[in-house]
Amino acid sequence: MKRLIKQIMSIAIIAAISPAFAQSPPEAASTVGATYVEPSATKPIKPADKIDNLFARNMEQPYVLQRLTDRSYFFQRFFYSTTFYVGDEGVLLFDAPEGRGAQILQAIREVTPLPVTTVVYSHFHVDHIGDAQFWVDQAQESGGLRIVSSKETADKMAFMNSQLPKPTRVLSGLKNEFKFEDLTLEMHRFAKPAHTDDHSVWLLKEQKVAHSPDLLNPDQLPMLGFAVSDTAVYHQANLEEVMALDWTYFVGGHGNIGYREDFEFQLAFLEDLREATLKARQEEAFAGHMTPDENNHAAFARSQRDAIIMRVTEELRPKYGKMYGYDASMPYNVELAIRLVGSYY
């Protein structure tokens, strides 16, 4: 009954927002000069192509489903995306995005009647694995669900006393792997993770698909402080670690289907952001924001921070201002850049 109510509410939400869609602004400018195509659940997408009108599809459709390879698929609903792989006996699902289990199951049923037998936790953030119990319940009739994670994710869930289903198989070390039928799954732990301390990239080796939610949003600017990352200090290194792996398609948990061009764009943006923030910090010296009208120096730091954010946002606007979420996300992105250049230059 609860699931039915959720589905009815989802339909109601889509119905409510759809009339306003006709007046919505055009899709944001591509960050990589992408070629866009209509999504297909049956035809594998050509490398470098991206799904067209993705923002509009998230607003209008129950979900977006795109075949990546012979057996792997890209799914997105309400701006959260994930990957699933169809084997001969079951389905492997990466993460369990919160509140999206019923729609993911519906998408899987478009391509196979097989049950989901394995779920991989990419990292312990509830928005990406919050529907895990849904998949445990679904798997009761098929012999149970295997849940795989890194040791860091399992340990963090235990430390935080998480009420989500616990991993049943834990992979240790910076690099490890397991088999799902004939597919090799490689876990690559970041040496120094930026997004969260248990962050990893997962490689479907034979399919050449990499999955790492919140590392970057393909064809978009970094969102709200690099996807609400703990730090930007190690972000460049994490991007370079993934670029060194052998993959063709990248699924980032948000945004479009990703390719190496998206990583090159993100690295270039990070460098521009770092340089502009360093310059603005020099121009907005702390002493210039000191005033006897306040009784604490935190007010001075806040004034300096706000001035730097404004300077950097306007400095980079000519190059990036028409891209996805520029004004919404830049204050948070600059905030992390201020910590980076203020502490490590």
Summary of the structure (lengths in Angstrom):
residues: 345
radius of gyration: 21.2
end to end distance: 56.0
largest distance: 71.8
contacts: 1143
relative contact order: 0.11
helix: 43%
strand: 19%
